[in-house]
Amino acid sequence: MKTIIRFMKRNYKILLLVVALSVALWSFIPREPKTDPEKDKLLIELLTFVIEKGHYNPAAIDDQFSKGVYKDYITALDPSKRFFLQSDMDEFAAYETQLDDQIRNKDLSFFNLTYDRLIKRIEESKSFYTDILAKPFDYSVDESFNTDYEKLPYAKTTEELYDKWRKQIKLSTLSSLTDKLEMQDDLKKGIKPKAKKTADIDDPNAKIQLTESTPTKDDTTPKTFEALEKETRENSLKSLNEYFSFLQDLDHNDWFSVYINAIATRFDPHTNYFPPDEKERFDVSMSGKLEGIGARLQKKNDYTEISELISGGPAWRGKELESGDIILKVAQGSDEPVDVGGMHLDDVVKKIKGPKGTEVRLTVKKVDGSIKVISIIRDIVEIEETYAKSSVVEKNGVKYGVIYLPKFYIDFENNDGRDAAKDMAIEVERLKEAGVQGIVVDVRDNGGGSLKTVVDIAGLFIEQGPIVQVKSAGRKKEVLFDHDSKVQWDGPLVVMINSFSASASEILAAAIQDYRRGVIIGSKQSYGKGTVQNVIDLNQFVRGNTVGDLGALKTTTQKFYRINGGSTQLEGVSSDVAIPDRYAYLKMGERDIDNAMPWDKIDPAEYKFWDKQTNFDAAIERSKARILANSNYKLIDENALWIDQRNKENTYSLNLDKFKKEQDAIEENAKKYKSISDYDSKLKFNSLPYEQVLMNSDLSLKEKRERWHEALEKDIYIEESINVLGDLLPKSAKASALKTTKSNSPKS
């Protein structure tokens, strides 16, 4: 899977959907092709109809639109330019300005041409890598490879394409070989091999993403250069075999979904088509729950393996199924079991999932080799990682609380189900009972979710008033209010954001900022997504459907605005206290997407500032002063500049000696930033009492919370947020805390 992710994880938004599909479609057995031209034509017709009728500001389907679809689609099919030849592109180019007409006429000729050609080129490429990896590489040759695929030309001939494959594979094996040689050098010096942070340099994102390379038992045995070189080729062959198995597993419908999404995302980056299985996954991600047994599955060769049990789920409660068990057969209740060996992972999942209260019987091969039939009654499974969680920390005798909210989740099918607002209210109450004097709400990396939940969450911290303004096409603005005069928490408040905080996270941060209710801390700007999407079931538009499930369309129907009238679109939310972060100089926000909707503003709503925080401005200034004086933040900013520079360097030597020198130089430069990851705030975070009880019987939960607390203790941004809470405290609270601390001090 590593190679699949490496080759497919490019910064192309459409291809991400294919990657998501790979989790469900993985197999070593090819699918029978499923081609239904009438269904394909119907999908295109429905897509354009629903978008043009429901989109906030639908783009004109014209030649310019056609060019955008063409570019995005071709890029998604072959992001590394390792399949198509220049002659293919010359042939495809005739359609560059014709796709608008083909969309209108439900003409599939361009898709059929590119699909057939891609399948042909993929098949041809299989012989490339097997031939390349059959013999040793000559690392003494002075040559290089450029990984900036966007700027690289397509190969003109098959020979040129073969050479591109050779260099790309050579670069990958060279990176692995260099690591192995370094371990061998350590062995000769008597140094025990240890886990090493490495980056996969065949991935353009790898310059900012390090992975843990853990030595195996085999790594502790000295080997010759020839043996190590052979090992790297064998590993590459295995990875590429897996990659091509993945490609082989994608059928006509999967590639057509890529084409459909190339059309959909040209209206705006957040309009997407969901095939039926993807729609189900979207619902699970939004609600954080599903009906099933509560086990995560993965493919292992031809079989399906249990990779993890979800805490609290039926399988976890039953204590019979374990991680590492291989599923051989699945039976529904008393029915005959079905052999699932070689079956697609997605199909195995469908057989195991089912309505609450029903029985599924799994025939499994245990880790010890024994065969066992396990009966499990399906139930509602809650995915704990989706939900809000809190922790308590003490500094200078004062308790503070941290609430982490990973997304603004909601169960659209059940009004009585869990949602982010209800859970946030519960966490706030728990923290109040624990005696905290200030609360940090952490929405870093939170990409958003339900609009309703963010309105309710913001309402926990103000008396009542407007939270966000929403505008639909051709309609007057709508102001969404918190009508509850109750304030769940009226003490010091900090909201943490970063450049990946988007949508609902930005609504929350903007509302808290506009009311001057709390201090916003984090990246200079948040992501900049100021639009609202609705998911529309496409099946509702077809009577007497004979073509099967058509999936759903997520389309942009509204824009939201701050209560001060400004939009968060493109601009995001600017932190009151902007703290340097490692990705500050990389282009990763909405403002960096070419077809993002524009920024604008409307009239402000009527609202009153929160007047109970008299030292608001002073706390912000003190925080800024601390950051300026802190050498760690200066180092983080230097590291961010270095990462940006590294991200622009795309040419690598394929000569072993030169490559090692380049990597040694990079590693030497990286050493000065090591203290960033080794930082220790000296703060100690703990779970609340109710959770400590749960952790006694749930070792998985205990391990997850310990990892989270360890991360918090090394988090310099959390530490500064706690400092700001301390500055926001009234003097009386500080004096009381100091008095309590002194009275609890041991007497000599």
Buried (B, 14 or more C-beta within 10 A) or exposed (E): BBBBBBBBBBBBBBBBBBBBBBBBBBBBEEBEEEEBEEBBBBBBBBBBEBBBEBBBEBBEBEBEBBBBBBBBBBBBBBBBBBBBBBEBBEBBEEBBBBBBBBBEEBBBEBBBBBBEBBBEBBEBBBEBBEEBBEEEBEBEEEBEBEBEBEEBEBBEEEEEBBBBBBBBBBBBBBBBBBBBBBBBEBBEEEEEBEEBEBBBBBBBBBBBEBEEBEBEEEBEEEBEBEEBBBBBBEBBBEBBBBBBBBBBBBBBBBBBBBBBBBBBBBBBBBBBBBBBBBBBBBBBEBBBBBBBBBBEBBBEEEBBBBBEBBBBBBBBBBEBBBEBBBBBBBBBEEEEBBEBBEBBBBBBBBBBBBEEEBBBBBBBBBEEEEEBEBEBEBBBBBBBEBBBBBBBBBBEBBBBBBBBBBBBBBBEEEEEBBBBBBBBBBBBEBBBEBEBBBBBBBBBBBBBBBBBBBBBBBBBBBBBBBBBBBBBEEEEBEBBBBEEEEBBBBBBBBBBBBBBBBBBBBBBBBBBBBBBBBBBBBBBBBBBBBBBBEBBEBBEBEEEBEBEBBBBBBBBBBBBBBBBBBBBBBBBBBBBBBBBBBBBBBEBBBBEBEBBBEBBEBEBBEBEEBEEBEBBEEBBEBBBEBBEEBEBBEBBBBBBEBBBEBBEEBEBBBBBEBBBEBBEEBEEEBEEBEEBEEBEBEBEBBBBEEBEEBBEEBEBBBEBBEEBBEEBBBBBBBBBBBBBBBBBBBEEBBEBBEEEEEEEEEEE
